Amino acid sequence: MTDTIQITIDRADGSLQRLIGLVERRGFHIDGMMLSDEGAFRRVQMQVRGRDAGRSADNLGRQIDKLVGATRVSYQATTYGFQTGAAA
């Protein structure tokens, strides 16, 4: 399962590096990331996937909220399913 988290982060030196480090330390893979500038801030959209089933993107979001200069804007869970069955 891949989750999308949108974050607003300040443009301070090292802020993006701290964000990426936090995500990786909390046991998530970053599958994709988009970054856009908005004046004094940056908007980051990250697609993350837990290394195992015990990882919760909501818990990751709460950790991001505690990161100085970063605020989680939104969170969306996306499940990729596979169609199974054989044609007769």
N, C-alpha and C positions, 0 to 999 in steps of 0.2 A: 504494500500500500504506500502510495506517495501522498504526502501532505504539502499544501502550499501555504506558506506564511508570508504575509506582507509586513514589512518593518520600516519604520522611519528612523534614520540614524543621523547623528550630527556629522559634520565634515571634519571633525578633529583628526589629527594625525593618529593613525593606528586604529581608528574606530572600526573599520571594515575587517581588519585583521583580527581584532578582539571578537567580533561577531562570528566569523568563520571558525575561530578556535573554540568558542563556546559550543557551537553546533557539533563539531567533531568530538570534543571531550565528552559531550552528553550522549554519545553513541549513535549519531546519525550520519548518514551519507548525504552529500549534497548532489542531487541529480541534475539540477539546473538552477541558474541564478540570473536575474535581470536587474540592472542598476540604472536609475535615472536621477539626474540632479534636479533639485527643487530649491534653488536659492541657498540658504544656509544649511539645508538638510539634503539627504539622499533617500530615495525610496528604493528599497530592496525587496524583490519578490524571489523567494527561495522555494524550490521543490526539494523536500527532504524525505528520506526513507530511513526508518530505524534499522539498526544492525540485526535486531532480533524482535520477536513479537512482543516482548515486554516493554518496548520503548513507546512512550506516549508523546505525540507532538504537542498536546496541550501542556504537558509538564515542561517541554522545551520552551514553549511560548512564555510560560511564567518565569523561566530562567532568563529569557531574553528581556522581559519587562524589568528585571532587576539590574540588567547591564546598564552602566552609566552612559547616557547619551542615546539609548535605543528604546523604542517603543513599538510593541506589536500592534499593528493596525487591524489586521484580519487574519483569519485562519480558515482553511477549507480542506476537508479530507477528500481524497480521490481514491477510489478503489478500482483497480483494473481487473476485470473478470475475464475469464476465458469461457467460450462457448464449447460445451462438450457434447458428445453424442455421435453416433455413426449413422450414415445414410443406409437405408435398407434397400 
